[in-house]
Amino acid sequence: MHKIQILLAQRFPALGSRDFAIFWVGHLTSLIGTSMQNTALPLLAYRISGRPFDLGLIGFAVTLPTFFLALPGGVLIEHVDKRKAIIFLQSIMMLDTFALAILALSGFIQIWHIVITSLILGIATAFEITARQAMLIELVGRESLPNAIALQSTAFNMSRVLGPALAAPALLLFSTNGEGWIFLLNGISFVAIITSLFFVQTRYKSPVLPRTRPMLVELQEGTQYLFKNSSVGLLVVIAAILGVFAFPIIQQLPVISKDLLKQASDTKAIVDIRNSLLYTAQGVGALTAAFSIAMNNTSRWRGLRLLLGEAAFILGMIVIPISNSVWIAMIIIALMGWGAVTQLATMNTLLQLQVPDILRGRVFSIYLWALQGIAPFGSLLVGWMTQEFGLTNTTLLCGLISLGIIGGIQVFRPDIRGTTG
């Protein structure tokens, strides 16, 4: 057993930190519950209304708070105890999930209920993500930080495999209000991460500095850093394009499973299984990317890895409409899942390693704002386009826009590959 621990610590140095290992297990458990909910919630919403626009509206609600709160949140997080902040925010998310479960199990749930609970979840998440990312270095130190980021991504994507895989039998077992039982299980899963945070110590924690300057002045320092460091600034631009035109396509998976892959013999159970298979395929691709990065996250390949990740996701968007079977669709979506995690994990690592500790919260909050803060408008746009012009035209157009802008950055600013490589 001791030899295994040594081998794990050598291959995954972040797990050599007792505190990170405890947090990682608790977070993974919670993420599995969240992934189960993320599989069931769009399916429930689409069955209630039958409108693709509502899927975009829910995505809009859960990400809109990031647009308003990510930037001030980055400043505030730098002046509070990050571990305590995460405990508080995870508790809010747990109560919100229990409310959603009660509504679903009672049979009274409507689209506006889903939108409101998604909005509350989005408010908490806008602060929690920045606090959690900024806390990683306090658990493991700078040397093991790249591995900690990769392992966080691995946990997230393990959940995207296990969550849909567990959601499918749960929906079949609880044929009535199955989604409500899944929401209840997710609420319970939050106990794991909250409990883990009570048992960890932030051994590499920097002193929490009191606020002595206006928030706008501190935020301005973060934006000035991005203008002076073009490699980090370009990562923020790429994140914004992904958030508006690329990642909202994933919110339309229920449309793919129900409409694009429609068969004459379809029943609710068949559509539910097909939907879970697509989410599982996305998770398998994502987990493969996360695990490979955790095994080898050296700087040598980061530039190429970023380029390949972008290409896999964007090309997947363009070709998904031609899939005529669930298996072809699963392969394409798995490649998109691989591409999404490959580029996000790489960009996250690059950003955190280049940014000084004193600016980490502020710069990461700007990155988060670009990736998720303006994403609500992308969710609404993609949802409206899918409803008005169909999924095929929407994915093709969004894919070409993403290819043109991100491809242009790669062609005309090759230094981003040199910087990242």
C-alpha positions in Angstrom: 0.0 0.0 0.0 2.9 2.4 0.9 4.5 1.7 -2.5 1.2 2.5 -4.3 0.9 5.8 -2.4 4.5 6.7 -3.4 3.7 5.9 -7.1 0.6 7.9 -6.9 2.4 10.8 -5.4 5.0 10.7 -8.1 2.6 10.5 -10.9 0.0 12.8 -9.3 1.9 15.1 -6.9 -1.1 17.0 -5.8 -2.5 13.8 -4.2 0.5 13.9 -2.0 -1.3 16.7 -0.2 -3.6 15.1 2.4 -5.8 18.2 2.3 -6.2 18.2 -1.5 -6.9 14.5 -1.5 -9.7 14.9 1.0 -11.2 17.8 -0.8 -10.9 16.0 -4.2 -12.9 13.0 -3.0 -15.6 15.2 -1.5 -15.8 17.4 -4.6 -16.0 14.3 -6.9 -19.0 13.0 -4.9 -20.8 16.2 -5.2 -20.0 16.6 -8.9 -21.5 13.2 -9.6 -24.8 14.3 -8.1 -24.6 17.6 -10.1 -23.9 15.7 -13.3 -27.0 13.5 -12.7 -29.1 16.6 -12.3 -27.6 18.3 -15.4 -28.6 15.2 -17.3 -32.2 15.1 -16.0 -33.0 18.8 -15.8 -32.9 19.7 -19.6 -34.9 16.6 -20.4 -37.5 17.6 -17.8 -37.7 21.1 -19.1 -37.9 20.0 -22.8 -40.7 17.6 -21.9 -42.6 20.3 -20.0 -42.5 22.9 -22.8 -41.2 21.2 -25.9 -39.4 24.5 -26.9 -35.6 24.6 -27.6 -35.7 28.2 -26.6 -36.5 27.2 -23.0 -33.3 25.2 -22.8 -31.4 28.3 -23.8 -33.4 30.3 -21.3 -32.3 27.9 -18.5 -28.7 28.2 -19.6 -29.2 32.0 -19.7 -30.5 32.0 -16.1 -27.7 29.8 -14.6 -24.9 31.8 -16.3 -26.3 35.4 -16.2 -25.1 36.1 -12.6 -21.6 35.5 -13.8 -22.0 38.5 -16.2 -22.7 40.8 -13.3 -20.9 39.2 -10.4 -17.7 37.5 -11.7 -15.6 40.7 -11.8 -16.5 42.1 -8.4 -16.4 38.6 -7.1 -12.8 38.2 -8.1 -11.9 41.3 -6.0 -14.0 40.2 -3.0 -12.6 36.7 -3.0 -9.1 38.0 -2.6 -10.1 39.6 0.8 -11.8 36.6 2.4 -11.0 33.2 3.7 -11.6 31.1 0.5 -12.3 27.8 2.4 -15.0 29.4 4.5 -16.4 31.2 1.5 -16.8 27.9 -0.4 -18.5 26.2 2.5 -21.1 29.0 2.6 -21.7 29.0 -1.1 -21.9 25.2 -1.4 -24.5 25.3 1.4 -26.6 27.8 -0.6 -26.4 25.5 -3.7 -27.5 22.5 -1.6 -30.6 24.3 -0.3 -31.4 25.5 -3.8 -31.2 21.9 -5.1 -33.5 20.6 -2.3 -36.1 23.3 -3.3 -35.9 22.1 -6.9 -36.4 18.4 -5.7 -39.5 19.3 -3.6 -41.1 21.1 -6.6 -40.4 18.2 -8.9 -41.5 15.5 -6.5 -44.7 17.4 -5.7 -45.6 17.5 -9.4 -46.0 21.3 -9.4 -42.8 22.2 -11.2 -43.0 24.6 -14.1 -40.4 26.2 -16.4 -40.3 29.4 -14.3 -39.5 27.3 -11.2 -36.5 25.8 -13.1 -35.4 29.3 -14.3 -35.5 30.8 -10.8 -33.6 27.9 -9.1 -31.1 28.0 -11.9 -30.7 31.7 -11.4 -30.0 31.2 -7.6 -27.5 28.4 -8.5 -25.8 30.8 -10.9 -25.4 33.5 -8.3 -23.7 31.1 -5.9 -21.6 29.6 -8.7 -20.3 33.0 -9.9 -18.4 33.4 -6.6 -17.7 29.7 -5.8 -15.8 28.9 -9.0 -13.3 31.8 -8.5 -12.9 31.0 -4.8 -12.3 27.3 -5.5 -9.8 27.9 -8.2 -8.0 30.4 -6.1 -7.9 28.0 -3.2 -6.1 25.2 -5.1 -2.7 26.8 -4.7 -3.4 27.1 -0.9 -3.9 23.4 -0.7 -0.9 22.1 -2.8 1.5 25.0 -3.4 2.7 26.4 -6.7 4.8 23.4 -7.7 1.9 20.9 -7.7 -0.6 23.4 -8.9 -0.7 22.2 -12.6 -1.4 18.7 -11.4 -4.1 19.9 -9.0 -5.8 21.8 -11.8 -5.7 18.7 -14.0 -7.0 16.4 -11.2 -9.9 18.9 -10.6 -10.7 18.6 -14.3 -10.5 14.8 -14.0 -13.0 14.8 -11.2 -15.3 17.1 -13.1 -15.2 14.8 -16.1 -15.4 11.6 -14.2 -18.7 12.9 -12.9 -19.8 13.6 -16.5 -19.4 9.9 -17.2 -20.8 8.6 -14.0 -23.6 11.1 -13.6 -25.4 10.3 -16.9 -24.7 6.6 -16.4 -26.4 6.7 -13.0 -29.2 9.0 -14.2 -30.4 6.7 -16.9 -31.3 3.7 -14.5 -32.7 6.2 -12.0 -35.1 7.6 -14.6 -36.2 4.1 -15.5 -36.5 3.0 -11.9 -38.5 6.0 -10.9 -40.8 6.2 -13.9 -42.9 8.9 -12.1 -41.0 12.0 -10.9 -37.7 10.3 -11.6 -36.1 13.7 -12.1 -37.2 14.8 -8.7 -35.5 11.9 -7.0 -32.3 12.7 -9.0 -32.5 16.3 -7.7 -32.9 15.0 -4.1 -29.8 12.8 -4.5 -27.9 15.7 -5.8 -28.9 17.8 -2.8 -27.6 15.1 -0.5 -24.3 14.8 -2.4 -23.4 18.4 -1.5 -22.9 17.2 2.1 -19.7 15.4 0.9 -17.9 18.5 -0.3 -19.1 20.6 2.6 -17.9 18.0 5.1 -14.5 17.6 3.3 -13.9 21.3 3.7 -14.2 21.1 7.4 -11.3 18.6 7.5 -8.8 20.3 5.2 -6.2 23.0 6.1 -4.9 25.6 3.6 -1.2 25.1 4.5 0.0 27.4 1.7 -2.5 30.1 2.5 -1.4 33.7 2.0 -2.6 36.2 4.6 -6.0 37.7 3.9 -5.4 41.3 3.2 -8.0 43.9 4.3 -9.5 46.1 1.5 -7.8 49.5 1.5 -8.6 50.7 -2.1 -11.8 51.0 -4.1 -13.0 47.9 -5.9 -12.8 49.6 -9.3 -9.1 50.4 -8.7 -8.3 46.8 -7.8 -10.3 45.5 -10.8 -8.5 48.0 -13.1 -5.2 46.4 -12.1 -6.4 43.1 -13.4 -7.5 44.5 -16.7 -4.2 46.4 -17.1 -2.3 43.1 -16.5 -4.2 41.5 -19.4 -3.4 44.4 -21.8 0.2 44.2 -20.9 0.4 40.4 -21.2 -1.0 39.5 -24.7 -0.7 35.8 -24.2 -3.1 35.8 -21.3 -5.3 38.4 -23.0 -5.7 36.2 -26.1 -6.8 33.3 -23.8 -9.6 35.5 -22.5 -10.7 36.4 -26.1 -10.8 32.7 -27.0 -12.8 32.0 -23.9 -15.3 34.6 -24.8 -15.9 33.1 -28.3 -16.3 29.7 -26.8 -18.8 31.0 -24.3 -21.0 32.7 -26.8 -20.9 30.5 -30.0 -19.5 27.1 -29.0 -20.4 25.7 -25.6 -24.1 26.7 -25.7 -24.5 24.0 -28.4 -24.0 21.4 -25.7 -27.2 22.7 -24.1 -29.1 21.4 -27.1 -28.2 17.8 -26.6 -31.9 17.0 -25.8 -32.8 18.3 -29.2 -30.2 16.0 -30.8 -31.5 13.0 -28.9 -35.2 13.7 -29.5 -35.3 15.4 -32.9 -32.1 14.9 -34.9 -31.9 11.2 -34.0 -35.7 10.7 -34.0 -37.0 7.2 -34.9 -40.5 6.1 -35.6 -40.4 3.6 -32.7 -39.4 6.2 -30.1 -40.9 6.1 -26.6 -40.1 8.3 -23.6 -37.8 5.6 -22.2 -35.9 5.3 -25.5 -35.4 9.0 -25.8 -34.3 9.2 -22.1 -31.7 6.4 -22.7 -30.5 8.0 -25.9 -30.1 11.4 -24.2 -28.1 9.8 -21.3 -25.9 8.0 -23.9 -25.0 11.3 -25.5 -24.2 12.9 -22.2 -22.1 9.9 -21.3 -20.2 10.0 -24.6 -19.4 13.7 -23.9 -18.2 12.7 -20.5 -16.0 9.9 -21.8 -14.3 12.2 -24.2 -13.9 14.8 -21.5 -12.6 12.3 -18.9 -10.1 11.0 -21.4 -8.7 14.5 -21.9 -8.6 15.3 -18.3 -6.8 12.1 -17.3 -4.2 12.4 -20.0 -3.5 16.0 -18.9 -3.2 14.9 -15.3 -0.7 12.1 -16.3 1.4 14.6 -18.4 0.9 18.3 -18.0 4.4 19.4 -19.0 4.8 22.8 -20.7 6.2 21.2 -23.8 2.9 20.2 -25.4 0.6 22.8 -24.1 0.5 25.0 -27.3 -0.2 22.0 -29.5 -2.8 20.6 -27.1 -4.6 23.9 -27.0 -4.8 24.0 -30.8 -6.0 20.4 -31.1 -8.6 20.9 -28.4 -10.0 23.9 -30.3 -10.1 22.0 -33.6 -11.8 19.0 -32.1 -14.7 20.9 -30.6 -15.3 23.3 -33.5 -15.1 20.7 -36.2 -17.5 18.5 -34.1 -20.0 21.4 -34.1 -19.8 21.6 -37.9 -20.3 17.9 -38.6 -22.8 16.9 -35.9 -25.8 17.6 -38.1 -24.7 14.9 -40.6 -24.8 12.2 -37.9 -27.6 9.7 -38.9 -27.2 7.3 -36.0 -26.8 7.5 -32.3 -23.4 5.8 -32.5 -22.0 8.4 -35.0 -23.4 11.1 -32.8 -21.8 9.6 -29.7 -18.4 9.5 -31.4 -18.7 13.2 -32.5 -19.9 14.4 -29.1 -17.1 12.4 -27.4 -14.5 14.2 -29.6 -16.2 17.5 -28.7 -16.0 16.6 -25.0 -12.3 15.8 -25.4 -11.8 19.1 -27.2 -13.7 21.2 -24.7 -11.7 19.9 -21.7 -8.4 19.9 -23.4 -8.6 23.5 -24.3 -10.2 24.6 -21.0 -7.7 22.7 -18.8 -4.8 24.0 -20.8 -6.0 27.6 -20.7 -6.7 27.4 -16.9 -3.2 26.0 -16.3 -1.5 28.7 -18.5 -3.5 31.5 -16.8 -2.8 30.4 -13.2 0.9 29.8 -13.8 1.5 33.1 -15.5 -0.6 35.4 -13.2 1.1 36.5 -9.9 -0.6 35.4 -6.7 -1.7 39.0 -5.8 -3.7 39.2 -9.0 -4.9 35.6 -9.3 -8.5 36.2 -8.1 -9.0 39.3 -10.3 -7.5 37.9 -13.5 -9.3 34.6 -13.1 -12.6 36.4 -12.5 -12.1 38.3 -15.8 -11.4 35.0 -17.6 -14.5 33.4 -16.0 -16.5 36.4 -17.0 -15.4 36.0 -20.6 -16.1 32.2 -20.6 -19.3 32.2 -18.6 -20.4 35.8 -17.9 -21.4 36.6 -21.5 -22.4 33.0 -22.2 -26.1 33.7 -21.2 -26.4 35.7 -24.3 -24.9 32.9 -26.3 -27.4 30.5 -24.7 -30.3 32.7 -25.7 -28.9 33.2 -29.1 -28.3 29.5 -29.8 -31.7 28.5 -28.3 -33.5 31.1 -30.4 -31.6 30.1 -33.6 -32.3 26.4 -33.0 -36.0 27.1 -32.6 -36.2 29.4 -35.6 -33.7 27.9 -38.1 -33.2 24.3 -36.8 -30.3 22.6 -35.2 -28.4 21.9 -38.4 -28.2 25.5 -39.5 -27.4 26.7 -36.0 -24.4 24.4 -35.4 -23.0 25.0 -38.8 -23.1 28.8 -38.5 -21.8 28.9 -35.0 -19.1 26.4 -35.9 -17.9 28.6 -38.9 -17.9 31.7 -36.7 -15.8 30.0 -34.0 -13.5 28.6 -36.7 -13.0 32.0 -38.3 -12.2 33.9 -35.1 -10.3 31.4 -33.1 -8.5 30.1 -36.2 -7.6 33.6 -37.1 -6.0 34.1 -33.7 -4.0 31.0 -34.2 -2.9 32.0 -37.7 -2.1 35.6 -37.2 -0.9 35.4 -33.6 1.3 32.2 -33.7 3.1 33.6 -30.6 0.2 32.2 -28.5 1.4 28.7 -29.4 5.0 29.7 -28.8 4.0 31.1 -25.4 1.9 28.1 -24.5 4.4 25.6 -25.8 
